[in-house]
Amino acid sequence: MLTPEDLRLIDRLHGGLPLSDRPFAELAAELGCSEYTLIERVHGWLTAGVLTRFGPLFQIERAGGRFVLAAIAVPEERFDAVAAIVNARPEVAHNYRREHALNMWFVVAAETPAAADAALARIEAETGLPVLAFPKEREFFVELRLPLADAAAALETEEADDAA
């Protein structure tokens, strides 16, 4: 169970880290804790699965790279073996199973368009299955911000009422 303090901290982290040599130290000073404590809390949330990812988002194309969404129609009896092949590629950022004829979807992220194409070709060769590639044509920015600080205040009120 997350504490009100946890919720406030996650809410603050969602707003971005300071751009400095030691962003956790700056943020820890702002929040009144140590850099070590802050890093350990984030690590604990990742280990426990409270957070599934913590890191920056890059516009890889501005750096010359490429993101490609790809899909494969995988026979059910081969799904685990094909997933292992796909997930073994360092260019594969994540992989999803879907209830559809194209039942495996994954994202390839590479330093160049040629490297992305080569990774997709290797996956196709290693699995023996056609890989459908859907390169990003246009980017949309959709920010989902959950009001965790508000949830923290509500939780504290609820805890105070229960204690009374």
C-alpha positions as CSV (number, residue, x, y, z in Angstrom):
1,M,0.0,0.0,0.0
2,L,1.3,3.4,-0.9
3,T,1.5,6.0,1.8
4,P,0.4,9.6,1.3
5,E,4.1,10.5,1.2
6,D,4.7,7.9,-1.6
7,L,1.8,9.4,-3.6
8,R,3.1,12.9,-3.2
9,L,6.6,11.8,-4.2
10,I,5.4,9.9,-7.3
11,D,3.3,13.0,-8.2
12,R,6.4,15.2,-8.0
13,L,8.6,12.8,-10.0
14,H,6.0,12.8,-12.8
15,G,6.6,16.5,-13.2
16,G,10.2,15.9,-14.3
17,L,13.6,15.9,-12.7
18,P,15.9,18.9,-12.4
19,L,18.3,19.0,-15.3
20,S,21.6,18.9,-13.4
21,D,24.5,16.6,-12.7
22,R,22.7,15.2,-9.6
23,P,19.0,15.5,-10.2
24,F,18.1,13.2,-7.3
25,A,20.2,15.2,-4.9
26,E,18.4,18.4,-5.9
27,L,15.0,16.8,-5.7
28,A,15.8,15.2,-2.3
29,A,16.8,18.7,-1.0
30,E,13.5,20.1,-2.2
31,L,11.6,17.2,-0.6
32,G,13.6,17.2,2.7
33,C,15.2,13.7,2.4
34,S,18.5,12.3,1.3
35,E,19.5,11.5,-2.2
36,Y,20.1,7.8,-1.2
37,T,16.6,7.6,0.3
38,L,15.0,9.0,-2.8
39,I,16.9,6.6,-5.1
40,E,16.1,3.6,-2.9
41,R,12.4,4.4,-2.8
42,V,12.2,4.6,-6.6
43,H,14.2,1.4,-6.9
44,G,11.8,-0.3,-4.4
45,W,8.8,0.8,-6.4
46,L,10.3,-0.6,-9.5
47,T,11.2,-3.9,-7.8
48,A,7.7,-4.2,-6.3
49,G,6.0,-3.4,-9.6
50,V,4.4,-0.2,-8.3
51,L,6.2,1.6,-11.2
52,T,6.9,-0.3,-14.4
53,R,9.3,2.2,-15.8
54,F,11.2,5.2,-14.7
55,G,13.2,7.2,-17.2
56,P,13.2,9.8,-19.8
57,L,11.3,9.8,-23.0
58,F,13.3,10.7,-26.1
59,Q,12.3,11.8,-29.6
60,I,14.7,9.3,-31.1
61,E,14.2,10.6,-34.6
62,R,15.7,13.9,-33.7
63,A,18.9,12.0,-32.8
64,G,18.8,10.1,-36.1
65,G,17.2,7.0,-34.8
66,R,13.9,5.2,-35.4
67,F,11.0,3.6,-33.5
68,V,9.0,1.0,-35.4
69,L,5.8,-0.7,-34.1
70,A,5.8,-4.3,-35.5
71,A,3.4,-7.2,-35.5
72,I,3.6,-10.9,-36.1
73,A,0.9,-13.6,-36.5
74,V,2.3,-16.3,-34.3
75,P,0.9,-19.8,-34.2
76,E,-0.2,-20.4,-30.6
77,E,2.1,-23.5,-30.1
78,R,5.1,-21.3,-31.1
79,F,4.2,-18.2,-29.1
80,D,6.6,-18.6,-26.2
81,A,9.5,-19.6,-28.5
82,V,8.9,-16.6,-30.8
83,A,8.5,-14.3,-27.9
84,A,11.9,-15.4,-26.6
85,I,13.5,-14.7,-30.0
86,V,11.9,-11.3,-30.3
87,N,12.7,-10.3,-26.7
88,A,16.3,-11.4,-27.1
89,R,17.0,-8.6,-29.6
90,P,18.5,-5.5,-27.8
91,E,16.5,-3.3,-30.1
92,V,13.1,-4.5,-28.8
93,A,11.8,-2.1,-26.3
94,H,8.7,-4.0,-25.3
95,N,6.4,-6.8,-26.5
96,Y,2.7,-7.3,-26.1
97,R,0.4,-10.3,-26.7
98,R,-2.9,-9.4,-28.3
99,E,-6.1,-11.3,-29.0
100,H,-6.1,-10.8,-32.8
101,A,-4.7,-12.6,-35.9
102,L,-1.6,-10.4,-35.3
103,N,-1.2,-11.6,-31.8
104,M,2.4,-10.3,-31.1
105,W,3.1,-6.6,-31.1
106,F,6.5,-5.1,-30.2
107,V,8.5,-1.9,-30.6
108,V,11.9,-1.7,-32.1
109,A,14.1,1.2,-31.2
110,A,17.3,1.7,-33.0
111,E,20.0,4.4,-33.5
112,T,19.4,4.6,-37.3
113,P,16.6,3.6,-39.6
114,A,18.9,1.1,-41.2
115,A,19.6,-0.5,-37.8
116,A,15.8,-0.7,-37.2
117,D,15.2,-2.4,-40.6
118,A,18.1,-4.8,-39.9
119,A,16.6,-5.8,-36.5
120,L,13.2,-6.5,-38.1
121,A,14.8,-8.5,-40.8
122,R,16.8,-10.6,-38.2
123,I,13.6,-11.2,-36.3
124,E,11.8,-12.3,-39.5
125,A,14.8,-14.6,-40.4
126,E,15.1,-16.1,-36.9
127,T,11.3,-16.8,-36.4
128,G,10.6,-17.7,-40.0
129,L,7.4,-15.5,-39.8
130,P,6.6,-12.4,-41.7
131,V,7.1,-9.2,-39.6
132,L,4.7,-6.3,-40.4
133,A,6.4,-3.0,-39.7
134,F,4.5,0.2,-38.9
135,P,7.0,3.0,-38.6
136,K,6.0,6.2,-36.8
137,E,4.7,8.7,-39.3
138,R,3.6,11.4,-36.8
139,E,4.0,11.8,-33.1
140,F,1.3,12.7,-30.7
141,F,2.0,13.9,-27.2
142,V,-0.6,12.6,-24.7
143,E,0.3,13.2,-21.1
144,L,-1.7,11.3,-18.5
145,R,-1.3,12.9,-15.1
146,L,-3.1,11.3,-12.3
147,P,-3.7,13.7,-9.3
148,L,-1.8,11.7,-6.8
149,A,-1.2,14.6,-4.5
150,D,-5.0,15.0,-4.2
151,A,-5.2,11.2,-3.5
152,A,-2.6,11.6,-0.8
153,A,-4.6,14.3,0.9
154,A,-7.8,12.3,0.7
155,L,-5.9,9.2,2.1
156,E,-4.6,11.3,5.0
157,T,-8.1,12.6,5.8
158,E,-9.5,9.1,5.7
159,E,-6.7,7.8,8.0
160,A,-7.4,10.7,10.4
161,D,-11.1,9.9,10.5
162,D,-10.4,6.2,11.1
163,A,-8.0,7.1,14.0
164,A,-10.6,9.4,15.6
